[in-house]
Amino acid sequence: MRIREKDDVEMRKNESRKIGAGAQKWKQSAFLMLIPMVLLPGLFFAGCQGGQGGQPDAGAIFREAYTKAEDSAGSTSWYESSFSFSPSGTAALTNGEAETETAGEGTEEGDAGGQSYSLRSDTVYRKEPFGLYTVSVSNAGGTPGTLESYTIKGDGEYLLYTASDDVWTKSSLQEMNTDSKEQVELLKLLSQAKSQSYLREEELDGILCHKLEITFTGEALRNVVETVVSASGMDASGSGLAGLLVESLSNREDGDAVRGYCWIEKDTGLLTRVEIDGAEILQKTFSSIDGAENGVTIQECKITGGFTEVEGGTFPDLPEEAQSASSAEAVG
């Protein structure tokens, strides 16, 4: 009897060992099954955050910075445009075909001499109540100018105060689109971005930034194109040459399109600088006009800008001289 009891005890121990071993194997299997459930969401998230080759997603970085500036309660920004060219003839489109005429002035080749244009605009935008403050310094073909302006929401209208040569005038606007992308020059430029690619991390003024390459539509250079066409007399017939050239710029392949760079602060998402060097692509575009060999030579075309603040800030007070300014006729 004792031997049998001993055997029964031993059998129960063996069964317990088998059950324990089975439970241990089940735990190991369950743990292995949980690994992909834990890792996959992380891998999926990392895949969403990264671009090609494991780089950050340039499009997402750019869109976030643009939206942050567009939707903010207020922003402070700057915008600069400078370009120069030498017109040596006039090219007009007739029935869709370009014709070239010699200017008859200047050098033997008809060179009419170089012209330079520049604009620096500093802007403070406030969403509510609407306010727009701008100081613009320009040089149009050798004619300098400075313009300071305030646009604010009044009682059922918008009031525009402008100062030129230290003289203030006041006008009223019945209607106005107050969206930041319509009023902030830098946002107008950035809205013309077609695609973005990630280059690298780079310090700008001691701040670590994402550096992106941006491809723009031809609209980014419309003001330059229209000024060159008008000042050079290339479209004396008024056939819409400037519009055709802008369309041509927009239709170019990405590898031969209007391109630039932007720097976005890595920690804050602030789009601190954008720049376009459009001289080469503009020269190709103007040179592509049939029969316009004596048209224009683009010597320089640079557009730069950036936000210094997109979290509101302080809107400058309207000077007393502006408040007492004489009224001009209502517009709009």
ZITA-V344212 format. One record per pair of residues at least 4 apart in sequence whose ideal C-beta (glycine too) atoms are under 8 Angstrom apart, sorted by the first residue. I is the first residue (numbers start at 1). GAP is how many residues later the second one is. D is the distance in Angstrom with one decimal. If there is no record, write none. Layout:
i = (I;I)
gap = (GAP;GAP)
d = (D;D)
This chain:
i = (1;2;3;4;5;6;7;8;9;10;11;12;13;14;15;16;17;18;19;20;21;22;23;24;25;26;27;28;29;30;31;33;34;35;36;38;39;40;41;42;43;44;45;46;48;49;49;49;50;50;50;50;51;51;51;51;51;51;55;56;56;56;56;57;57;58;58;58;58;58;58;58;59;59;59;60;61;61;61;61;61;61;61;62;62;62;62;62;62;62;62;63;64;64;65;65;65;65;65;66;66;66;66;66;66;67;68;68;68;68;69;69;69;69;69;69;69;69;69;69;70;70;70;71;72;72;72;72;72;73;73;73;73;73;74;74;74;74;74;74;74;74;74;74;75;75;75;75;75;75;75;75;75;76;76;76;76;76;76;76;76;76;77;77;77;77;77;77;77;77;77;77;77;78;78;78;78;78;78;78;78;79;79;79;79;79;79;79;79;79;79;80;80;80;80;80;80;80;80;81;81;81;81;81;81;81;82;82;82;82;82;82;82;83;83;83;83;83;83;83;83;83;83;83;83;84;84;84;84;84;84;84;85;85;85;85;85;85;85;85;86;86;86;86;86;86;86;86;87;87;87;87;87;87;87;87;87;87;87;87;88;88;88;88;88;88;88;88;88;88;88;89;89;89;89;89;89;89;89;90;90;90;90;90;90;90;90;91;91;91;91;91;91;91;91;91;91;91;91;92;92;92;92;92;92;92;92;92;93;93;93;93;93;93;93;93;93;94;94;94;94;97;97;98;98;98;98;98;99;100;100;100;100;100;102;102;103;103;103;103;104;105;105;106;106;106;106;107;109;110;112;114;115;115;115;116;116;116;116;117;117;117;117;117;118;118;119;119;119;119;120;120;120;121;121;121;121;121;122;122;122;123;123;123;123;123;123;123;124;124;124;124;124;124;124;125;125;125;125;125;126;126;126;126;126;127;127;129;129;130;130;130;130;130;131;131;131;131;131;132;132;132;132;132;133;133;133;133;133;134;134;134;135;135;135;135;136;136;136;136;136;137;137;137;138;138;138;138;139;139;139;140;141;145;146;147;147;147;148;148;149;149;149;149;150;150;150;150;150;150;151;151;151;151;151;151;152;152;152;152;153;153;153;154;154;154;157;157;157;157;158;158;158;158;158;158;159;159;159;159;160;160;160;160;161;161;161;161;161;161;162;162;162;163;163;163;163;163;168;168;168;168;168;169;169;169;169;170;170;170;170;170;171;171;171;171;171;172;172;172;172;173;173;173;174;174;174;175;176;177;177;178;178;179;180;180;181;181;181;182;184;185;185;186;186;186;186;186;187;188;189;189;189;189;189;190;190;190;192;192;192;192;193;193;193;194;194;194;194;194;195;195;195;196;196;196;196;197;197;198;198;198;199;199;199;199;200;201;201;201;201;201;202;202;202;202;203;203;203;204;204;204;204;205;207;207;207;208;208;208;209;209;209;209;209;210;210;210;211;211;211;212;212;212;212;213;213;213;214;214;214;214;214;215;215;215;215;216;216;216;216;216;216;216;217;217;217;218;218;218;218;218;218;218;218;218;218;219;219;220;220;220;220;220;221;221;221;221;221;221;221;221;221;222;222;222;223;224;224;224;224;224;225;225;225;225;225;225;225;226;226;227;228;228;228;228;228;228;229;229;229;229;229;230;230;232;232;234;234;234;234;235;235;235;235;240;241;241;242;243;244;245;245;245;245;246;247;248;248;248;249;249;249;249;249;252;252;252;252;253;256;256;257;258;258;258;259;259;260;260;260;260;260;261;261;262;262;262;262;263;263;263;263;263;264;264;264;264;265;265;265;270;270;271;271;272;272;272;273;273;273;274;274;274;274;275;275;275;276;276;276;276;277;277;278;278;278;278;279;279;279;279;279;279;280;281;282;282;282;283;283;283;284;286;286;286;286;287;287;287;289;309;318;318;319;320;321)
gap = (4;4;4;4;4;4;4;4;4;4;4;4;4;4;4;4;4;4;4;4;4;4;4;4;4;4;4;4;4;4;4;4;4;4;4;4;4;4;4;4;4;4;4;4;9;7;8;11;4;5;6;7;4;5;6;7;8;147;143;4;5;142;154;4;141;4;138;139;140;152;154;155;4;136;137;4;4;135;137;149;151;203;208;4;131;134;150;152;200;202;209;4;4;205;4;199;204;205;206;4;121;124;125;127;205;4;4;201;202;242;6;8;111;115;117;118;121;202;238;241;110;111;117;109;55;108;238;239;240;53;54;55;238;239;50;51;52;53;235;236;237;238;239;241;48;49;50;105;109;232;234;235;238;46;47;48;49;231;232;233;234;237;45;46;48;107;108;109;110;228;229;230;231;42;43;44;45;108;227;228;230;40;41;42;44;106;107;110;224;225;226;38;39;40;41;222;223;224;225;36;37;38;142;143;221;222;34;35;36;37;218;219;220;33;34;35;141;144;145;195;196;215;217;218;219;30;31;32;33;214;215;216;29;30;143;147;211;212;213;214;25;26;27;28;29;210;211;213;16;24;25;26;28;141;144;145;146;147;208;209;15;18;19;21;22;23;24;206;207;208;209;11;12;13;14;21;203;205;206;10;11;13;142;143;144;146;205;7;8;9;10;143;144;150;198;200;201;203;204;6;7;9;142;143;144;145;147;149;4;5;6;142;144;146;147;148;151;4;5;143;145;193;194;143;191;192;193;194;192;191;192;193;194;195;8;192;7;8;9;130;6;5;7;4;5;6;7;4;185;184;120;185;26;27;116;23;25;26;184;21;22;23;24;110;20;21;17;18;19;20;16;17;18;13;14;15;16;64;12;13;14;9;10;11;60;61;62;63;7;8;9;10;189;191;192;6;7;55;58;59;4;5;6;186;189;51;53;23;24;21;22;23;28;48;19;20;21;22;184;17;18;19;20;51;16;17;18;182;183;13;14;15;11;12;13;14;9;10;11;12;13;7;8;9;6;7;8;9;4;5;6;5;90;19;18;15;16;17;14;15;11;12;13;14;9;10;11;166;168;172;7;8;9;10;22;25;6;7;9;166;5;6;25;4;5;18;15;16;17;173;14;15;16;18;20;174;11;12;13;14;10;11;12;13;7;8;9;157;161;164;6;7;9;4;5;6;158;159;151;153;154;156;157;156;157;158;159;152;155;156;157;158;156;157;158;159;160;155;158;159;160;157;158;159;156;157;158;157;156;5;6;4;5;4;4;7;6;7;10;6;4;4;120;4;88;119;120;121;4;4;27;31;85;114;116;72;81;84;24;25;27;28;21;22;23;21;22;23;60;63;19;20;59;16;17;18;19;15;16;12;13;14;12;13;14;62;11;7;8;9;10;65;6;7;9;61;4;5;6;5;59;68;69;67;58;60;65;57;58;59;54;55;56;57;63;53;54;56;50;51;52;49;50;51;52;46;47;48;45;46;47;48;60;39;42;43;44;4;5;41;42;43;44;60;32;33;41;4;7;27;28;29;30;31;32;33;40;27;31;38;40;56;58;83;4;25;28;37;55;57;61;80;82;4;20;24;4;4;54;58;77;79;4;17;20;21;24;57;60;4;16;4;4;6;54;58;68;70;5;6;12;13;16;5;12;63;64;7;58;61;62;4;5;6;7;4;4;48;4;4;4;4;40;41;44;4;4;4;37;40;8;9;32;33;36;4;5;6;29;4;25;28;24;18;20;23;17;22;14;15;16;17;43;13;14;9;11;12;13;8;9;10;11;43;5;6;7;8;4;5;7;37;40;35;36;34;35;36;31;32;33;29;30;31;32;27;28;29;25;26;27;28;24;25;4;23;24;25;4;19;20;21;22;23;4;4;4;16;19;4;14;15;4;6;9;10;12;5;6;8;6;4;4;5;4;4;4)
d = (6.3;6.3;6.5;6.5;6.5;6.5;6.4;6.5;6.6;6.5;6.4;6.4;6.5;6.5;6.3;6.1;6.2;6.3;6.3;6.4;6.5;6.4;6.4;6.5;6.3;6.2;6.3;6.5;6.4;6.5;7.2;7.2;6.0;6.0;5.3;7.5;5.9;6.0;6.2;6.3;6.3;6.6;6.4;6.1;7.9;7.1;6.5;7.8;5.2;6.5;6.5;6.5;4.6;5.9;4.3;5.9;7.8;5.7;4.6;7.8;6.0;5.5;6.5;6.4;7.5;6.2;4.1;5.3;4.0;7.8;5.0;8.0;6.1;7.5;5.2;6.2;6.5;7.6;7.5;5.4;6.8;5.9;7.9;6.1;6.8;4.6;6.0;7.4;7.2;7.2;8.0;6.0;6.2;5.8;6.7;4.8;5.2;7.0;4.2;6.1;7.6;5.6;7.9;7.9;7.0;5.7;6.3;5.7;7.7;5.7;5.7;7.8;7.4;7.8;7.9;6.4;7.9;6.3;5.6;4.7;5.4;5.6;6.1;8.0;7.5;7.7;4.4;6.2;6.9;7.3;5.2;7.0;7.4;4.4;7.2;5.8;4.5;6.1;7.8;7.9;7.7;4.5;5.3;6.9;7.9;7.7;5.0;6.8;6.5;5.9;6.3;4.6;7.5;7.9;7.3;5.3;7.8;6.9;4.8;4.3;8.0;5.6;7.6;5.3;7.6;5.9;7.6;4.5;7.9;6.5;6.7;4.8;6.8;7.2;7.0;5.0;7.4;7.5;5.9;6.2;7.1;7.7;7.5;4.7;7.2;4.3;5.0;7.1;7.9;7.7;4.1;7.5;6.9;5.0;7.6;7.6;7.0;4.9;6.5;7.7;6.9;4.8;6.9;7.1;7.5;5.0;7.4;7.0;4.1;7.5;6.6;7.8;5.3;7.4;5.7;7.9;5.2;7.7;7.6;7.8;7.7;7.3;5.7;4.1;7.2;5.8;6.5;4.1;7.2;7.9;4.6;4.7;6.9;6.2;5.5;7.2;4.9;6.3;5.0;5.9;6.2;7.5;6.8;4.5;7.6;6.5;4.6;6.5;7.2;7.9;4.7;8.0;7.2;7.9;7.0;3.5;7.2;7.6;7.4;4.9;6.7;7.4;8.0;5.8;5.1;4.5;6.4;4.8;7.1;7.0;7.1;5.3;6.2;5.5;5.3;5.2;7.5;3.5;5.9;7.2;5.1;6.3;6.7;4.2;5.4;5.8;8.0;5.2;6.7;4.8;7.8;4.5;7.7;7.4;5.5;6.9;4.0;8.0;4.8;7.2;5.7;7.5;6.8;5.7;5.2;4.4;6.5;7.2;6.7;5.3;7.6;6.8;7.0;4.1;7.4;5.2;7.0;8.0;5.7;6.4;6.9;6.2;7.7;7.8;4.4;4.7;5.1;5.4;5.7;4.7;5.2;6.8;5.6;6.6;4.4;6.6;4.3;7.9;5.1;7.6;6.5;7.2;5.9;6.1;4.3;4.7;5.8;4.1;6.8;5.9;7.5;6.6;4.9;7.8;5.8;6.9;7.1;7.4;7.9;7.8;6.7;5.6;6.3;6.0;6.6;4.8;6.4;7.4;4.7;8.0;7.0;4.8;7.6;6.0;7.3;4.6;8.0;5.5;7.0;5.0;7.9;7.1;7.0;4.9;7.9;5.7;6.4;7.5;7.6;7.5;4.3;7.8;7.0;5.9;6.4;7.5;5.7;5.6;6.1;5.2;6.6;3.9;7.4;8.0;4.6;7.8;7.0;7.3;4.8;7.7;6.9;4.4;7.4;4.6;7.3;7.0;5.0;7.3;4.9;7.7;7.3;4.3;7.8;5.3;7.3;5.4;8.0;6.6;5.3;7.7;7.4;5.2;7.5;7.5;5.1;8.0;7.9;7.1;4.8;7.9;7.9;7.8;7.5;5.2;7.0;4.9;7.6;7.7;6.9;5.0;7.5;7.0;6.5;7.6;7.4;6.4;7.3;5.7;7.1;4.4;6.7;6.5;4.6;7.3;7.9;7.4;4.4;7.9;5.5;6.4;6.0;7.1;5.0;7.7;7.5;7.5;7.1;5.5;7.9;7.0;6.0;7.9;7.8;6.3;4.5;7.2;4.8;6.4;5.9;7.8;7.0;4.1;7.8;4.7;8.0;7.9;6.3;7.5;5.9;7.5;7.1;4.5;7.3;5.9;6.0;7.4;5.3;6.5;4.3;6.2;7.0;5.6;7.5;6.6;4.8;7.9;7.8;6.9;7.6;5.2;4.6;8.0;3.8;5.5;6.3;7.7;5.2;7.3;4.5;6.9;4.9;6.6;7.2;4.5;7.2;6.8;5.8;7.6;4.4;7.5;8.0;7.5;6.1;4.2;6.7;8.0;4.8;5.2;6.8;4.5;7.6;7.5;6.6;6.9;5.1;5.7;4.5;6.7;5.6;7.4;6.9;6.7;7.3;6.4;7.4;4.3;7.2;6.8;6.1;7.6;7.9;5.8;7.0;6.8;6.4;8.0;7.4;6.7;4.9;4.7;4.7;4.3;5.0;7.2;5.8;4.8;6.3;5.7;7.7;7.7;7.5;4.6;6.5;5.0;7.0;5.5;7.6;6.7;4.8;7.0;8.0;6.0;4.6;6.3;5.7;7.6;5.6;6.0;7.0;6.4;7.2;6.7;7.7;5.8;4.5;7.0;6.5;5.6;7.0;5.0;4.7;6.4;6.2;7.8;5.6;8.0;7.2;7.4;4.8;7.3;4.1;5.8;5.4;6.0;6.6;7.2;4.7;5.9;6.3;7.6;5.6;6.8;5.2;7.9;7.0;6.4;7.6;5.8;6.7;5.1;6.7;5.7;7.2;5.1;5.2;7.0;5.5;3.9;7.8;7.3;4.3;7.1;6.4;6.8;7.4;4.5;7.1;6.9;7.7;7.5;4.1;6.4;6.9;2.9;3.8;7.8;6.3;6.4;7.0;5.5;7.9;6.5;7.9;7.3;5.6;7.2;6.2;6.0;7.7;5.2;6.6;7.2;7.7;6.1;7.5;5.1;6.3;6.3;6.8;6.9;5.8;8.0;6.2;5.2;5.1;5.6;7.6;7.3;8.0;6.1;4.6;5.8;5.8;7.5;7.8;7.4;6.0;7.5;4.9;5.2;5.4;4.4;7.2;7.6;7.6;7.3;5.3;6.0;7.5;6.2;7.1;6.0;7.3;3.9;6.7;6.2;6.3;7.8;6.4;6.4;6.4;6.6;5.6;7.2;7.9;6.6;6.3;7.1;5.7;7.1;7.4;5.7;6.9;8.0;5.7;5.1;4.4;7.6;7.5;6.4;7.3;7.6;7.1;6.7;6.1;5.7;7.4;7.7;6.2;5.6;3.6;7.2;7.5;7.1;5.7;6.1;6.6;4.2;7.7;7.6;5.4;4.6;7.7;8.0;6.4;6.9;5.1;7.0;6.5;4.5;5.6;5.8;6.3;6.8;5.5;5.0;6.5;7.8;6.9;7.4;4.2;8.0;6.8;5.5;6.5;7.0;6.9;4.5;7.8;7.1;4.4;7.6;6.9;5.7;5.2;4.0;7.6;6.9;6.3;5.1;6.9;5.6;4.5;7.8;6.6;6.4;6.2;4.5;5.5;5.9;7.0;4.5;6.4;6.8;5.5;5.4;6.5;7.1;7.8;7.4;6.2;4.9;5.1;5.8;7.2;6.5;6.8)
